[in-house]
Structures are given as structure tokens and as C-alpha cells.
């Protein structure tokens, strides 16, 4: 009987160990009324913000995120791409026209978006939601708690005005689940007690 109980505890410990490492999905982050500073190919001059009427002028790479229906917050100065940040943390990236042939040494289509201190919580994740209108994976990365990096250099667009969406979230990664951790510890305690009895 004791052997059956111990085997059950071991199986429970193993099972909960697997549950303990299950990823906890990031919560969407609110971007409503946040301020974004953008760069294109490392330059502030390459991107134009809604707050400046998409005009090339000093500070035009800074814009606020507005309620739905306000349109895109940023256009690249070459009008190849548009970026629409939603209040719920969803980013939609649009391709406005066919991409020109890139010359050797071209830095590619790289972007950064810095929210500074205007976010309600640090950014922890940046993940693709719908890439059905593109081929190749966009490079999505979190630089720090308030900055995102985006690389479109390896993306092929399925027609003009194609788009993809990505979700910005507050956190990501494997986070322990308290109930699973408790069961895992209980199983370990049972194994230790059984081992102690055997040594006597």
C-alpha cells in the first residue's frame, strides 16, 4: 500500500512539474494617450507622426496613441509603411506600396518605438497575432520595459496595402503557478519521508 501511495506522489510531482512550467500569457497593455518616439533605420527624420500632420519637421517622429478610428500614428517618410497603435496594445503594420529593390549595404526596414515613461506598466512581450497577409516573419523584440524594435527586412507582402498585427503585452515567460508549486512540494516531501523510513 505504501508503495502505491509513493508512486502516486511521484507521478503527481512529475505532472505538476510540467504544469509549473506552462507559460502564462502576457496581458495586453493599455497604450491609450501614451506618447511614442519612433525611428526608421536609426533616424528620427525617416518617420512622420500624426501629431505633426505627417509633415517633415523637427519632432515629427513623436506622436500620441489615440482612440480607435484616428488612423495610423506614423508613416515612413518614403510612405512605404504605416503604423497604427490601438489603445489595447495591438499594433497593425501596413505596407502602402511595392517595396523598391534594396541596394547592397542597405540597412533594411528597421524601426524602434519608445514609449518613455508614459506606459501604465513595463512592456514584457511583443508577439505576432496575424501574419496571414505576409510571408516571412517580422522581427519583433522588446528592447527594454518601454522600447520595442521591429525589423521588416525579411517580410514579403502579399499585395499592396497588406498588413500584419502584433500584440504588445505587460509580461511573458514561464511563471510558476502557485497550486502546481504546492503539489510539487508535497510530492517532494512525500519522497523525502519515504527515503527517511527506508534508511531506518
Buried (B, 14 or more C-beta within 10 A) or exposed (E): EEEEEBEEBBEBBEBBBEBBEEEEEBBBBBBBEBBBBBBBBEEBEBBBBBBBEBEEEEEBBBBBBBEEEBEBBBBBBBEBBBBBBBBEBBBBBBBBEEBEEEEEEEEEBBBBBBBEEBBEEEBBBBEEEEBEBBEEEBBBEBEEEBBBBBBBEEBEBEEEEBBBBBBBBBBBEEEEBEEBBEBBEBBBEBBEEBEEEEEE
